[in-house]
Each structure stands twice: as structure tokens, then as C-alpha cells.
Amino acid sequence: MDELEKFYNLPQDLQDAIVSEKTALTVYDLGEQAGLDEDGIGKIGSLVKAVLMKEFPLSDFKTELELRTQLDVDRALKIAEIIDKEIFDPVKIYLLKKEEKEVEQKEEPKEINVFEKQSHVFKDGYREMSED
């Protein structure tokens, strides 16, 4: 599945958060206040987008933000808290919700009766042919 298809399969609220001007301005302002260059701000934006696209777990956001932007722990934590409050909180229910397809795939396989699979062996016509 390509990125555009993934985007259109997301709930509308997540789509709106991804393309929102508020999201872009929040990320840009926070990056600028932290003294990051365009590349650093882009890394924050990419990470936010990955979380909103459900490609990256929300629980790892703070750590990844610190690692990717190479900010000190305190600054990265402050930025992460603001992003969490401004961008992620309004759509957190969608970010934490598991996909229904994933749940369906993880159902336990039903037991297979080995004799049911081999039922053709026990048909009367089969025994009659083998007795000849």
C-alpha cells in the first residue's frame, strides 16, 4: 500500500491533522524556537506525520524526537509535550485504536479435524474399489 492510499484509509480526523495548517505552524514554530535549521524542523515534521499516519508508535515519539533532532533531553521533552498537547491530543483516540483488520488476523486458528480432511478415504465407494 502506497503512502497516498494509507492516507485515504485513515479516519478523517487524522487526515485533517496531517494537512492542517495548525500542525505545520506548530512544528515550524517549535523548531525555530529550539534553534533548529530547516532540516531539523523537517525531521520533527516527518516524525509527527509518521505518528499521525500510524506508521510509528506514539509512545516512542519523545525518544525519537530527541534522537533525530539531536536536541538535549529537556528541550526535546518540552517540544514533545507541546506537540502532544497541540497535535496529538485531539486525535489520540484514533492513534491508540488498533486497526480492526489487525485484530481479525490475530484470531486463533480453528482446530482442524484430521479425519475430516481425509473423509474421502472412508467413503464406501473407496473401500469397495480397494477390495477388488
C-alpha positions as CSV (number, residue, x, y, z in Angstrom):
1,M,0.0,0.0,0.0
2,D,1.5,3.3,-1.0
3,E,1.5,6.4,1.2
4,L,-1.4,8.1,-0.6
5,E,-3.6,5.0,-0.2
6,K,-2.7,4.8,3.5
7,F,-3.6,8.4,3.9
8,Y,-7.0,8.0,2.4
9,N,-7.7,4.9,4.6
10,L,-7.1,6.9,7.8
11,P,-10.1,8.4,9.7
12,Q,-11.0,11.9,8.6
13,D,-9.7,13.5,11.8
14,L,-6.2,12.1,11.3
15,Q,-6.2,13.2,7.6
16,D,-7.2,16.7,8.8
17,A,-4.5,16.8,11.4
18,I,-1.8,15.8,8.8
19,V,-2.7,18.5,6.3
20,S,-3.7,21.1,8.9
21,E,-2.0,24.5,8.8
22,K,-2.1,24.5,12.6
23,T,0.1,21.3,12.6
24,A,2.6,22.8,10.2
25,L,2.8,26.1,12.1
26,T,3.2,24.4,15.5
27,V,6.0,22.2,14.2
28,Y,7.7,25.1,12.5
29,D,7.4,27.5,15.4
30,L,8.7,24.9,17.9
31,G,11.6,24.0,15.7
32,E,12.5,27.6,15.2
33,Q,12.3,28.4,18.9
34,A,14.6,25.4,19.5
35,G,17.2,26.9,17.1
36,L,16.8,24.1,14.6
37,D,17.6,24.7,10.9
38,E,15.2,23.7,8.1
39,D,16.5,20.1,8.1
40,G,15.8,19.8,11.8
41,I,12.4,21.2,11.5
42,G,11.7,18.8,8.7
43,K,12.7,15.9,10.9
44,I,10.2,17.0,13.5
45,G,7.5,17.3,10.8
46,S,8.3,13.9,9.4
47,L,8.1,12.3,12.8
48,V,4.8,13.9,13.5
49,K,3.5,12.8,10.2
50,A,4.7,9.2,10.8
51,V,2.8,9.1,14.1
52,L,-0.4,10.6,12.6
53,M,-0.1,8.1,9.7
54,K,0.1,5.3,12.3
55,E,3.5,4.2,10.9
56,F,5.2,4.9,14.2
57,P,4.0,4.4,17.8
58,L,3.0,7.4,19.8
59,S,4.8,6.0,22.8
60,D,8.2,6.3,21.1
61,F,7.7,9.9,19.9
62,K,9.6,11.7,22.7
63,T,12.7,9.4,22.4
64,E,12.8,9.5,18.7
65,L,12.4,13.3,18.7
66,E,15.5,13.6,20.9
67,L,17.5,11.2,18.7
68,R,16.6,12.5,15.3
69,T,16.9,16.2,16.1
70,Q,19.9,15.8,18.5
71,L,18.4,18.2,20.9
72,D,19.2,18.0,24.6
73,V,16.7,15.9,26.7
74,D,15.0,18.9,28.3
75,R,14.3,20.8,25.0
76,A,13.2,17.6,23.2
77,L,10.8,16.8,26.1
78,K,9.4,20.3,26.1
79,I,8.8,20.2,22.3
80,A,7.3,16.7,22.6
81,E,4.9,17.8,25.3
82,I,3.7,20.8,23.3
83,I,3.2,18.7,20.2
84,D,1.4,16.0,22.2
85,K,-1.0,18.7,23.6
86,E,-1.5,20.7,20.4
87,I,-1.5,18.0,17.7
88,F,-1.8,14.5,19.2
89,D,-4.4,15.0,22.0
90,P,-7.3,15.9,19.7
91,V,-6.8,12.7,17.7
92,K,-5.3,10.5,20.4
93,I,-8.3,8.1,20.3
94,Y,-7.5,7.3,16.7
95,L,-3.8,7.0,17.4
96,L,-4.3,4.5,20.2
97,K,-7.1,2.5,18.5
98,K,-5.9,-0.8,16.9
99,E,-6.9,-1.5,13.4
100,E,-9.8,-3.8,13.1
101,K,-8.1,-5.8,10.4
102,E,-5.1,-6.4,12.7
103,V,-7.4,-7.8,15.4
104,E,-9.2,-10.1,12.9
105,Q,-5.9,-11.5,11.6
106,K,-4.8,-12.4,15.1
107,E,-7.8,-14.6,15.9
108,E,-6.8,-18.1,16.9
109,P,-6.9,-20.6,14.1
110,K,-9.8,-23.0,14.4
111,E,-8.9,-26.6,15.1
112,I,-8.8,-28.9,12.0
113,N,-10.1,-32.4,12.4
114,V,-7.6,-34.6,10.6
115,F,-10.2,-37.2,9.9
116,E,-12.5,-34.6,8.3
117,K,-9.7,-33.8,5.9
118,Q,-9.3,-37.4,5.0
119,S,-13.1,-38.2,4.9
120,H,-12.8,-39.3,1.2
121,V,-10.7,-42.3,2.4
122,F,-13.6,-43.6,4.4
123,K,-16.3,-43.4,1.8
124,D,-17.9,-46.8,0.9
125,G,-17.0,-46.5,-2.8
126,Y,-13.3,-46.2,-1.9
127,R,-13.3,-49.4,0.2
128,E,-15.2,-51.3,-2.4
129,M,-12.7,-50.4,-5.1
130,S,-9.7,-51.3,-2.9
131,E,-11.1,-54.7,-2.0
132,D,-11.1,-55.9,-5.7
